[in-house]
Amino acid sequence: MNLGYLVALLLVLAQMAGCAVNPATGRNDFVMMSEQQELDLGRRYNQEILKQYPRYADEKLQAYVQQVGERVAKSSHRSQLAYQFTVVDSPEINAFALPGGYIYIHRGLLAYLNSEAELAAVLGHEVGHVTARHSVRQQSQSSAWGILGQAVAIGTGVGAAGDLTSALGSAFVRGYGRDMELEADGLGAQYLARGGYDPQAMIEVVKVLKNQEDFARDQAAKRGQAQAPGGYHGLFDTHPDNDRRLQQVVGPAQALANGQQEVNREVFLRHLQGLPFGGSEATGVRRGQQFYHAELGFTLKFPEGWDIVNRSDALIGHSSDQQAFIAMTLAANPKNLSPAELLRQRVGEQRLVAEAAFQQAGVQGYTAIIPGRAAKRVAVVQQGARAYLFVAAVKGQAALESQDAQLLRVIKSFRSLTTAERKLAEPLRLHLVKAKSGQTMAALARQSKLPGDAQASLRLLNDLYPAGEPRPGDWLKVVR
């Protein structure tokens, strides 16, 4: 392929897309999407997100978060957008933004924040992603690499060229990356200062997230496991106080402060009173290896040492080495098929062996194995009008038989909640207490219902990790 062909191809791409002035930075950015297309994309994706992530059912808290978010967004470079801020009913420590101003914060992250200014910092960071059109730039770069790959393959007759450019494109746009995260921090800090909040809250939030990373590493080490992967906001090699690039993007925002630098710690903490910690009635609660779901009225048990991942679309259990796993999802059954009929419908043309019906504690089930090199244990359990689909497998070289007995025990542990178990399905909740003179985190941990290392968890909740102690009169978050 000659140089002239490449130049012509790039010119075609430039004509298709062109550059647009970034409203937040003033730079010319390569984009393949108009603002109207961006708004339409966000509106469409928002509908899908709300299907996957349940909205937290506390309208007072939702209104408060919307109010704080609007205050920050009003000071942004794209204040004309109709921003929507939504609290998601999930224990995950996360927040994210869609194109066009749809911003979501998980209640799990709210629990670890310590002031209204910190909430504003999280929302301001996400507004920064929107105003700088980070997702649009991502998608445009990805699309351009895809178009270039197809054109190179057509022009040369070599399909591998398309694979190469697709790989380059994927590498170029995987995640926002450190530069975009820092840019969002800097923009968010500007919006905080202009909105009357202390821009230092942006660095305080990064400290909260850095402590989460340290806590996950420390707890994994105690269990003899590898460190969990990093979470929201990007990773910092140093402590935020010492991170030069972070200081450089956040520091200048102090000069924009208009005389007000609000923090509003107590106002924010009062909104957390009673917030579920971990699972909720709507999402389900873990107690040791037992899982309880109050809203759907069921329980089931996972083997000792297994981890449980509760997602909006599936409940997943996996062994500590992550080689065996089992996933359960709610299965649509509009024709009211029997468990056997529904299972056969869901597996389609795949062959089933070792089929067996079972009945226990008022539920009916049907299970079988899909044979093959990567055999799977599958089952349908029917509880009243609801049906649940189970899929279990073993990764690597091990055969399904090595774990099949305990996978089957998990499936057959599914049953309806008893009256006595209803209380176990209630979530742990955050409560506020005022620290007394001489009160220690160790003493508070002894009164807590938190599982595992309660003292470290309480310190993490109160920005005292790893070894801080409360001062008399401080408001503290405890879990009961």
FILOTI-399995 format. One record per residue (C-alpha): residue in three letters; x, y, z. Coordinates in Angstrom, 3 decimals. Layout:
residues N
ATOM  code         u         v         w
ATOM   Ala         X         Y         Z
...
end
This chain:
residues 480
ATOM  code         u         v         w
ATOM   Met     0.000     0.000     0.000
ATOM   Asn     1.619     3.308    -1.065
ATOM   Leu     1.799     6.521     0.893
ATOM   Gly    -0.500     8.341    -1.536
ATOM   Tyr    -3.306     5.862    -0.875
ATOM   Leu    -2.983     6.339     2.899
ATOM   Val    -3.011    10.138     2.580
ATOM   Ala    -6.119    10.002     0.378
ATOM   Leu    -7.784     7.657     2.860
ATOM   Leu    -7.064     9.946     5.783
ATOM   Leu    -8.423    12.914     3.814
ATOM   Val   -11.666    10.989     3.246
ATOM   Leu   -11.872    10.325     6.984
ATOM   Ala   -11.246    13.989     7.726
ATOM   Gln   -14.058    14.984     5.376
ATOM   Met   -16.377    12.444     7.000
ATOM   Ala   -15.668    13.666    10.504
ATOM   Gly   -13.594    16.801    10.734
ATOM   Cys   -12.627    18.582    13.920
ATOM   Ala   -14.854    20.283    16.440
ATOM   Val   -13.909    22.841    19.055
ATOM   Asn   -14.128    21.241    22.491
ATOM   Pro   -16.450    23.453    24.576
ATOM   Ala   -14.505    22.776    27.777
ATOM   Thr   -10.898    22.996    26.595
ATOM   Gly   -11.058    25.104    23.446
ATOM   Arg    -8.990    22.501    21.578
ATOM   Asn    -9.884    21.072    18.201
ATOM   Asp   -10.944    17.466    18.796
ATOM   Phe   -11.466    14.719    16.246
ATOM   Val   -15.142    13.755    16.478
ATOM   Met   -17.585    11.906    14.247
ATOM   Met   -20.759    12.931    16.040
ATOM   Ser   -22.787    16.147    16.181
ATOM   Glu   -24.076    17.469    19.487
ATOM   Gln   -27.621    16.427    18.527
ATOM   Gln   -26.391    12.905    17.813
ATOM   Glu   -24.633    12.947    21.189
ATOM   Leu   -27.875    13.946    22.946
ATOM   Asp   -29.854    11.275    21.089
ATOM   Leu   -27.232     8.654    21.988
ATOM   Gly   -27.356     9.584    25.671
ATOM   Arg   -31.146     9.513    25.717
ATOM   Arg   -31.174     6.047    24.139
ATOM   Tyr   -28.486     4.621    26.422
ATOM   Asn   -30.195     6.119    29.484
ATOM   Gln   -33.237     3.924    28.839
ATOM   Glu   -31.016     0.838    28.744
ATOM   Ile   -29.082     1.829    31.885
ATOM   Leu   -32.291     2.270    33.878
ATOM   Lys   -33.337    -1.261    32.905
ATOM   Gln   -30.035    -2.698    34.142
ATOM   Tyr   -29.428    -0.504    37.207
ATOM   Pro   -32.422     0.025    39.516
ATOM   Arg   -33.023     3.579    40.706
ATOM   Tyr   -32.664     3.869    44.487
ATOM   Ala   -36.167     4.312    45.915
ATOM   Asp   -35.594     7.371    48.114
ATOM   Glu   -36.929    10.454    46.347
ATOM   Lys   -35.665    12.812    49.063
ATOM   Leu   -32.089    11.621    48.506
ATOM   Gln   -32.583    11.664    44.729
ATOM   Ala   -33.761    15.299    44.892
ATOM   Tyr   -30.782    16.275    47.072
ATOM   Val   -28.263    14.710    44.668
ATOM   Gln   -30.021    16.374    41.697
ATOM   Gln   -29.841    19.735    43.480
ATOM   Val   -26.107    19.414    44.222
ATOM   Gly   -25.411    18.197    40.690
ATOM   Glu   -27.313    21.060    39.081
ATOM   Arg   -25.412    23.585    41.220
ATOM   Val   -22.133    22.240    39.857
ATOM   Ala   -23.369    21.804    36.260
ATOM   Lys   -24.677    25.394    36.196
ATOM   Ser   -21.048    26.528    36.430
ATOM   Ser   -19.834    24.191    33.677
ATOM   His   -18.860    24.848    30.069
ATOM   Arg   -22.087    23.195    28.862
ATOM   Ser   -24.560    24.595    31.363
ATOM   Gln   -27.325    24.558    28.721
ATOM   Leu   -27.627    20.743    28.871
ATOM   Ala   -30.517    19.250    30.852
ATOM   Tyr   -28.423    17.213    33.319
ATOM   Gln   -30.021    14.269    35.102
ATOM   Phe   -28.341    12.921    38.251
ATOM   Thr   -29.508     9.506    39.453
ATOM   Val   -28.635     7.438    42.540
ATOM   Val   -28.353     3.777    41.531
ATOM   Asp   -29.394     1.085    44.043
ATOM   Ser   -26.085    -0.750    44.000
ATOM   Pro   -23.398    -1.314    46.666
ATOM   Glu   -20.639    -0.800    44.086
ATOM   Ile   -18.240     2.102    44.562
ATOM   Asn   -18.775     3.750    41.223
ATOM   Ala   -20.139     6.699    39.262
ATOM   Phe   -20.358     7.206    35.527
ATOM   Ala   -21.719     9.527    32.843
ATOM   Leu   -23.432     9.063    29.495
ATOM   Pro   -23.188    11.527    26.615
ATOM   Gly   -25.578    14.447    26.885
ATOM   Gly   -25.575    14.845    30.668
ATOM   Tyr   -26.940    11.613    32.169
ATOM   Ile   -24.934    11.003    35.339
ATOM   Tyr   -25.235     8.119    37.805
ATOM   Ile   -23.758     7.593    41.262
ATOM   His   -24.046     4.261    43.093
ATOM   Arg   -25.280     4.428    46.680
ATOM   Gly   -22.214     2.314    47.560
ATOM   Leu   -19.983     5.294    46.751
ATOM   Leu   -22.259     7.725    48.599
ATOM   Ala   -21.672     5.754    51.818
ATOM   Tyr   -17.934     6.490    51.721
ATOM   Leu   -18.167    10.222    51.006
ATOM   Asn   -17.993    12.630    53.933
ATOM   Ser   -19.420    15.975    52.813
ATOM   Glu   -21.621    17.705    50.278
ATOM   Ala   -18.479    19.151    48.711
ATOM   Glu   -17.173    15.612    48.128
ATOM   Leu   -20.501    14.625    46.546
ATOM   Ala   -20.242    17.734    44.360
ATOM   Ala   -16.674    16.694    43.443
ATOM   Val   -17.802    13.267    42.214
ATOM   Leu   -20.660    14.801    40.228
ATOM   Gly   -18.379    17.593    38.966
ATOM   His   -15.833    15.039    37.766
ATOM   Glu   -18.560    13.266    35.786
ATOM   Val   -19.848    16.600    34.443
ATOM   Gly   -16.245    17.190    33.311
ATOM   His   -16.383    13.988    31.254
ATOM   Val   -19.588    15.279    29.627
ATOM   Thr   -18.389    18.828    28.950
ATOM   Ala   -15.086    17.599    27.464
ATOM   Arg   -17.079    15.062    25.369
ATOM   His   -14.780    12.231    26.452
ATOM   Ser   -17.188     9.452    25.496
ATOM   Val   -17.827    11.100    22.109
ATOM   Arg   -14.090    11.375    21.483
ATOM   Gln   -13.669     7.737    22.498
ATOM   Gln   -16.367     6.530    20.161
ATOM   Ser   -15.124     8.710    17.297
ATOM   Gln   -11.578     7.409    17.616
ATOM   Ser   -12.816     3.829    17.814
ATOM   Ser   -15.081     4.271    14.779
ATOM   Ala   -12.298     5.914    12.784
ATOM   Trp    -9.917     3.053    13.446
ATOM   Gly   -12.643     0.611    12.386
ATOM   Ile   -13.333     2.492     9.144
ATOM   Leu    -9.605     2.771     8.432
ATOM   Gly    -9.161    -0.961     9.027
ATOM   Gln   -11.965    -1.851     6.609
ATOM   Ala   -10.615     0.535     3.968
ATOM   Val    -7.070    -0.793     4.264
ATOM   Ala    -8.366    -4.358     3.930
ATOM   Ile   -10.386    -3.431     0.825
ATOM   Gly    -7.553    -1.411    -0.711
ATOM   Thr    -4.889    -4.070    -0.226
ATOM   Gly    -6.886    -7.291    -0.252
ATOM   Val    -5.148    -8.234     3.016
ATOM   Gly    -7.648    -8.907     5.786
ATOM   Ala    -4.951    -8.901     8.466
ATOM   Ala    -4.522    -5.163     7.940
ATOM   Gly    -8.045    -4.649     9.246
ATOM   Asp    -7.240    -6.755    12.329
ATOM   Leu    -4.126    -4.676    12.965
ATOM   Thr    -5.903    -1.330    12.857
ATOM   Ser    -8.760    -2.687    15.003
ATOM   Ala    -6.173    -3.719    17.607
ATOM   Leu    -4.571    -0.283    17.462
ATOM   Gly    -7.964     1.342    17.871
ATOM   Ser    -8.845    -0.818    20.879
ATOM   Ala    -5.535     0.000    22.539
ATOM   Phe    -5.990     3.710    21.861
ATOM   Val    -9.435     4.005    23.445
ATOM   Arg    -9.497     1.387    26.206
ATOM   Gly   -11.086     3.221    29.130
ATOM   Tyr   -10.785     6.973    29.555
ATOM   Gly    -7.150     6.724    30.572
ATOM   Arg    -5.202     8.855    33.026
ATOM   Asp    -5.143    11.992    30.860
ATOM   Met    -8.922    12.174    30.483
ATOM   Glu    -9.451    11.370    34.171
ATOM   Leu    -7.092    14.183    35.168
ATOM   Glu    -8.812    16.523    32.724
ATOM   Ala   -12.182    15.651    34.308
ATOM   Asp   -10.680    16.278    37.774
ATOM   Gly    -9.424    19.688    36.688
ATOM   Leu   -12.712    20.678    35.082
ATOM   Gly   -14.692    19.347    38.038
ATOM   Ala   -12.543    21.375    40.445
ATOM   Gln   -13.249    24.514    38.381
ATOM   Tyr   -16.982    23.857    38.526
ATOM   Leu   -16.773    23.266    42.288
ATOM   Ala   -15.035    26.606    42.868
ATOM   Arg   -17.454    28.525    40.636
ATOM   Gly   -20.396    26.836    42.357
ATOM   Gly   -19.182    27.920    45.800
ATOM   Tyr   -17.692    24.590    46.964
ATOM   Asp   -14.156    24.004    48.178
ATOM   Pro   -12.240    22.625    45.143
ATOM   Gln    -9.941    20.756    47.563
ATOM   Ala   -12.851    18.298    47.831
ATOM   Met   -11.738    16.852    44.487
ATOM   Ile    -8.475    15.705    46.063
ATOM   Glu   -10.362    14.491    49.157
ATOM   Val   -12.492    12.244    46.929
ATOM   Val    -9.392    10.833    45.239
ATOM   Lys    -8.027    10.085    48.742
ATOM   Val   -11.254     8.202    49.558
ATOM   Leu   -10.837     6.135    46.403
ATOM   Lys    -7.129     5.579    47.004
ATOM   Asn    -7.980     4.307    50.503
ATOM   Gln   -10.458     1.883    48.904
ATOM   Glu    -7.648     0.535    46.748
ATOM   Asp    -5.335     0.204    49.776
ATOM   Phe    -8.073    -1.490    51.821
ATOM   Ala    -8.801    -4.007    49.029
ATOM   Arg    -5.092    -4.804    48.737
ATOM   Asp    -4.641    -5.173    52.506
ATOM   Gln    -7.708    -7.412    52.902
ATOM   Ala    -6.683    -9.561    49.923
ATOM   Ala    -3.215    -9.983    51.436
ATOM   Lys    -4.737   -11.142    54.735
ATOM   Arg    -6.677   -13.798    52.797
ATOM   Gly    -3.590   -14.815    50.837
ATOM   Gln    -5.142   -13.665    47.563
ATOM   Ala    -3.933   -11.447    44.753
ATOM   Gln    -5.011    -7.815    44.956
ATOM   Ala    -8.420    -7.016    43.500
ATOM   Pro    -8.410    -4.939    40.308
ATOM   Gly    -8.616    -1.162    40.619
ATOM   Gly   -12.020     0.485    40.569
ATOM   Tyr   -13.579     3.786    39.644
ATOM   His   -11.648     6.944    38.772
ATOM   Gly    -8.322     5.555    37.589
ATOM   Leu    -5.301     4.535    39.641
ATOM   Phe    -2.650     6.721    41.225
ATOM   Asp     0.819     5.343    41.843
ATOM   Thr     1.408     7.811    44.673
ATOM   His    -0.791     9.178    47.405
ATOM   Pro    -3.012    11.970    46.015
ATOM   Asp    -1.295    14.566    48.234
ATOM   Asn     1.969    13.777    46.469
ATOM   Asp     0.665    13.272    42.947
ATOM   Arg     2.174    16.136    40.942
ATOM   Arg    -0.156    15.873    37.952
ATOM   Leu    -3.262    15.820    40.127
ATOM   Gln    -2.081    18.891    42.047
ATOM   Gln    -1.359    20.681    38.766
ATOM   Val    -4.872    20.216    37.388
ATOM   Val    -6.778    20.841    40.625
ATOM   Gly    -4.624    23.584    42.179
ATOM   Pro    -5.553    26.435    39.792
ATOM   Ala    -9.231    26.063    40.678
ATOM   Gln    -8.557    27.697    44.061
ATOM   Ala    -8.087    31.020    42.257
ATOM   Leu   -11.641    30.760    40.874
ATOM   Ala   -13.270    30.554    44.298
ATOM   Asn   -15.793    33.378    44.695
ATOM   Gly   -15.332    33.861    48.409
ATOM   Gln   -17.485    30.842    49.296
ATOM   Gln   -15.840    27.490    49.831
ATOM   Glu   -18.608    25.397    51.338
ATOM   Val   -18.079    21.847    52.612
ATOM   Asn   -21.445    21.100    54.308
ATOM   Arg   -20.407    17.948    56.138
ATOM   Glu   -23.338    17.615    58.552
ATOM   Val   -25.993    18.409    55.925
ATOM   Phe   -24.622    15.638    53.736
ATOM   Leu   -24.275    13.079    56.533
ATOM   Arg   -27.911    13.602    57.610
ATOM   His   -28.971    12.479    54.111
ATOM   Leu   -27.091     9.185    54.663
ATOM   Gln   -29.036     8.282    57.809
ATOM   Gly   -30.650     4.871    57.191
ATOM   Leu   -28.927     4.293    53.836
ATOM   Pro   -28.572     0.534    53.154
ATOM   Phe   -24.970    -0.633    53.390
ATOM   Gly   -24.172    -3.522    51.092
ATOM   Gly   -27.293    -5.212    49.758
ATOM   Ser   -30.825    -3.824    50.027
ATOM   Glu   -34.333    -5.300    50.087
ATOM   Ala   -34.568    -4.691    46.347
ATOM   Thr   -31.149    -6.142    45.463
ATOM   Gly   -30.686    -8.884    48.072
ATOM   Val   -28.517    -9.304    51.167
ATOM   Arg   -25.576   -11.606    51.892
ATOM   Arg   -25.147   -13.128    55.364
ATOM   Gly   -22.019   -15.236    55.345
ATOM   Gln   -22.522   -17.786    52.580
ATOM   Gln   -26.311   -17.426    52.601
ATOM   Phe   -28.054   -14.999    50.225
ATOM   Tyr   -31.490   -13.570    51.045
ATOM   His   -33.765   -11.574    48.758
ATOM   Ala   -36.674    -9.929    50.580
ATOM   Glu   -38.450    -8.506    47.538
ATOM   Leu   -38.390   -11.780    45.586
ATOM   Gly   -38.757   -13.911    48.722
ATOM   Phe   -36.014   -16.522    48.249
ATOM   Thr   -32.751   -17.695    49.756
ATOM   Leu   -29.894   -19.947    48.639
ATOM   Lys   -26.511   -20.978    49.972
ATOM   Phe   -23.028   -20.973    48.416
ATOM   Pro   -20.063   -23.177    49.457
ATOM   Glu   -17.659   -22.022    52.158
ATOM   Gly   -14.864   -19.859    50.767
ATOM   Trp   -16.832   -18.853    47.677
ATOM   Asp   -17.351   -15.209    46.791
ATOM   Ile   -20.769   -13.852    45.817
ATOM   Val   -21.177   -11.147    43.180
ATOM   Asn   -24.637    -9.575    43.188
ATOM   Arg   -25.244    -7.821    39.869
ATOM   Ser   -28.439    -6.259    38.594
ATOM   Asp   -28.734    -8.922    35.873
ATOM   Ala   -27.365   -11.989    37.695
ATOM   Leu   -26.321   -13.454    41.034
ATOM   Ile   -22.918   -15.090    40.582
ATOM   Gly   -20.972   -17.331    42.944
ATOM   His   -17.403   -18.405    42.279
ATOM   Ser   -14.697   -20.393    44.032
ATOM   Ser   -11.751   -18.543    45.598
ATOM   Asp    -9.509   -19.541    42.675
ATOM   Gln   -12.249   -18.368    40.253
ATOM   Gln   -12.195   -21.692    38.426
ATOM   Ala   -15.740   -22.813    39.292
ATOM   Phe   -18.744   -20.539    39.030
ATOM   Ile   -22.529   -20.583    39.009
ATOM   Ala   -24.828   -17.810    37.792
ATOM   Met   -28.552   -17.381    38.470
ATOM   Thr   -30.843   -15.079    36.501
ATOM   Leu   -34.565   -14.371    36.562
ATOM   Ala   -36.024   -16.110    33.495
ATOM   Ala   -39.016   -14.803    31.576
ATOM   Asn   -41.750   -17.439    31.352
ATOM   Pro   -44.766   -15.770    29.680
ATOM   Lys   -46.249   -19.115    28.539
ATOM   Asn   -46.031   -20.572    32.061
ATOM   Leu   -43.953   -23.542    30.885
ATOM   Ser   -42.929   -26.259    33.329
ATOM   Pro   -39.288   -26.169    34.558
ATOM   Ala   -38.381   -28.977    32.116
ATOM   Glu   -40.058   -27.257    29.167
ATOM   Leu   -38.508   -23.891    29.993
ATOM   Leu   -35.031   -25.393    30.375
ATOM   Arg   -35.257   -27.115    26.999
ATOM   Gln   -36.501   -23.902    25.428
ATOM   Arg   -33.607   -21.880    26.886
ATOM   Val   -30.844   -24.277    25.773
ATOM   Gly   -32.269   -24.470    22.241
ATOM   Glu   -30.599   -27.056    20.022
ATOM   Gln   -27.982   -28.054    22.607
ATOM   Arg   -28.175   -31.671    23.784
ATOM   Leu   -29.048   -32.420    27.407
ATOM   Val   -27.951   -35.454    29.442
ATOM   Ala   -28.485   -36.570    33.048
ATOM   Glu   -31.871   -34.837    33.131
ATOM   Ala   -33.648   -34.925    36.487
ATOM   Ala   -36.611   -33.273    38.158
ATOM   Phe   -36.546   -32.249    41.820
ATOM   Gln   -38.939   -30.728    44.320
ATOM   Gln   -38.231   -29.229    47.713
ATOM   Ala   -39.604   -26.688    50.161
ATOM   Gly   -42.436   -25.678    47.850
ATOM   Val   -40.344   -25.087    44.711
ATOM   Gln   -40.057   -27.303    41.628
ATOM   Gly   -36.941   -27.673    39.538
ATOM   Tyr   -35.392   -29.448    36.610
ATOM   Thr   -31.678   -29.883    35.995
ATOM   Ala   -29.406   -31.405    33.355
ATOM   Ile   -25.895   -31.257    31.897
ATOM   Ile   -24.971   -29.808    28.526
ATOM   Pro   -22.154   -32.209    27.540
ATOM   Gly   -19.005   -31.284    25.681
ATOM   Arg   -15.450   -30.166    26.213
ATOM   Ala   -16.688   -27.296    28.379
ATOM   Ala   -19.674   -29.057    29.941
ATOM   Lys   -22.217   -26.999    31.881
ATOM   Arg   -24.658   -27.816    34.657
ATOM   Val   -27.980   -26.040    33.920
ATOM   Ala   -31.257   -25.857    35.806
ATOM   Val   -34.572   -24.055    36.064
ATOM   Val   -36.237   -23.526    39.435
ATOM   Gln   -39.854   -22.381    39.625
ATOM   Gln   -41.123   -20.439    42.640
ATOM   Gly   -44.761   -19.519    42.212
ATOM   Ala   -45.065   -17.408    39.065
ATOM   Arg   -41.302   -16.765    38.856
ATOM   Ala   -38.665   -18.936    37.201
ATOM   Tyr   -34.892   -18.809    37.684
ATOM   Leu   -32.243   -20.111    35.308
ATOM   Phe   -28.938   -21.502    36.647
ATOM   Val   -25.792   -22.031    34.562
ATOM   Ala   -22.657   -23.510    36.165
ATOM   Ala   -19.269   -24.472    34.767
ATOM   Val   -15.629   -25.123    35.594
ATOM   Lys   -12.857   -23.235    33.815
ATOM   Gly    -9.466   -24.523    32.713
ATOM   Gln    -8.585   -28.185    32.399
ATOM   Ala   -10.723   -29.458    35.287
ATOM   Ala   -13.822   -31.452    34.382
ATOM   Leu   -17.304   -30.416    35.475
ATOM   Glu   -17.470   -33.593    37.572
ATOM   Ser   -14.841   -32.198    39.944
ATOM   Gln   -17.280   -29.522    41.199
ATOM   Asp   -20.657   -30.794    40.022
ATOM   Ala   -21.830   -32.120    43.382
ATOM   Gln   -21.475   -28.779    45.143
ATOM   Leu   -22.817   -26.856    42.132
ATOM   Leu   -25.921   -29.026    42.348
ATOM   Arg   -26.138   -28.353    46.096
ATOM   Val   -26.251   -24.606    45.404
ATOM   Ile   -29.113   -25.085    42.934
ATOM   Lys   -31.042   -27.325    45.313
ATOM   Ser   -30.522   -24.917    48.229
ATOM   Phe   -32.905   -22.462    46.536
ATOM   Arg   -36.146   -22.116    48.518
ATOM   Ser   -38.687   -19.541    49.643
ATOM   Leu   -37.957   -17.419    52.712
ATOM   Thr   -39.522   -18.486    55.983
ATOM   Thr   -41.191   -15.929    58.260
ATOM   Ala   -38.208   -16.112    60.632
ATOM   Glu   -35.770   -15.450    57.771
ATOM   Arg   -37.499   -12.248    56.711
ATOM   Lys   -35.482   -10.337    59.315
ATOM   Leu   -32.246   -11.788    57.918
ATOM   Ala   -33.200   -10.357    54.514
ATOM   Glu   -33.250    -6.822    55.932
ATOM   Pro   -30.129    -4.819    55.023
ATOM   Leu   -27.510    -3.318    57.288
ATOM   Arg   -27.913     0.462    57.426
ATOM   Leu   -25.790     3.528    58.110
ATOM   His   -26.478     5.427    61.329
ATOM   Leu   -24.855     8.571    62.704
ATOM   Val   -23.349     8.779    66.189
ATOM   Lys   -21.378    11.574    67.822
ATOM   Ala   -17.962    10.447    69.096
ATOM   Lys   -17.554    10.634    72.853
ATOM   Ser   -14.375    11.449    74.700
ATOM   Gly   -12.088     8.389    74.755
ATOM   Gln   -14.204     6.470    72.251
ATOM   Thr   -12.134     4.317    69.884
ATOM   Met   -12.801     2.661    66.538
ATOM   Ala   -12.080    -0.701    68.160
ATOM   Ala   -14.936    -0.143    70.637
ATOM   Leu   -17.307     0.911    67.853
ATOM   Ala   -16.289    -2.134    65.793
ATOM   Arg   -17.230    -4.475    68.656
ATOM   Gln   -20.786    -3.081    68.520
ATOM   Ser   -21.002    -3.273    64.718
ATOM   Lys   -22.724    -5.937    62.638
ATOM   Leu   -20.221    -5.523    59.823
ATOM   Pro   -18.756    -8.845    58.640
ATOM   Gly   -15.011    -9.414    58.412
ATOM   Asp   -12.591    -6.730    59.595
ATOM   Ala   -15.197    -4.384    61.084
ATOM   Gln   -12.643    -1.976    62.541
ATOM   Ala   -10.885    -1.424    59.203
ATOM   Ser   -14.245    -1.118    57.436
ATOM   Leu   -15.474     1.547    59.874
ATOM   Arg   -12.245     3.482    59.507
ATOM   Leu   -12.653     3.349    55.740
ATOM   Leu   -16.234     4.636    56.019
ATOM   Asn   -15.129     7.584    58.149
ATOM   Asp   -11.980     8.649    56.288
ATOM   Leu    -9.793     7.323    59.142
ATOM   Tyr    -8.104     4.463    57.273
ATOM   Pro    -5.729     2.865    58.092
ATOM   Ala    -5.167     3.865    61.741
ATOM   Gly    -7.073     7.079    62.542
ATOM   Glu    -9.173     7.626    65.660
ATOM   Pro   -12.191     9.938    66.058
ATOM   Arg   -12.080    13.257    67.871
ATOM   Pro   -14.710    13.954    70.548
ATOM   Gly   -17.759    15.575    68.951
ATOM   Asp   -17.108    14.190    65.456
ATOM   Trp   -20.092    12.711    63.633
ATOM   Leu   -19.323     9.112    62.717
ATOM   Lys   -20.998     6.630    60.380
ATOM   Val   -21.665     3.259    61.986
ATOM   Val   -23.407     0.195    60.551
ATOM   Arg   -26.260    -1.557    62.349
end
